Amino acid sequence: MIGGAGRPYEPFCGEDPRRYLLRGEPAGRRDETVLSDDREEEREGENPGIFCRTCAHRISSDNDRIAVNGSHTHTFFNPAGLVFELGCFRRAPGCLVSSEASNQFTWFAGYSWRPAFCARCAGHLGWRFEKVDHAFFSLILANLKNG
C-alpha cells in the first residue's frame, strides 16, 4: 500500500511511523561552515522560508535551494508509478529522516536515499539523498509552501 504522498515504504502493522524518525544531520558539503544555533536562527529570520503545507512548520529556506544535475526542480516517478515534482535543497532542518539508506530505484546516480518527514506533523515531504562526501534533500513541491 502506498500512503497519500507516495511513501516509499510501509510501516509495520499498527506501528506509528514517527517512532522510527531520526533527526538527520544537515545536508551539504563537509567543508561548508556550520553556523552556531543563534546565528542560524538569525539567518533563517532574514530570508523567506519554505514550510510544510499541512502544518506550516518551517522546513527550509530559499537560500538553501540548490541545483542538482543542472536543475533545482526534477520530475520522477517511483516503482508504483506515482509522479513527484521535486525541489533540491542543501539543508532541511525542519525534516526528520528515517530508516536505513537504500540505493534501490534511486533517482540520482551514485546516491542512496532515505525518506524525509515533517518534524512537526510527520507528513512525508521527500527524501534525503546521500553519498560519502555529499548529501541533499529532494522535497515534494506539492507538499511545501513558500512563506
Secondary structure, 3 states (H helix, E strand, C coil): CCCCCCCCCCCCCCCCHHHHEECCCCCCCCCCCCCCHHHHHHHHHHCCEEEECCCCCEEEEHHHECCECCECEEEEECCCCCEEEEEEECCCCCEEEECCCECCCCCCCCCEEEEEEECCCCCEEEEEEEECCEEEEEEEHHHEEEC
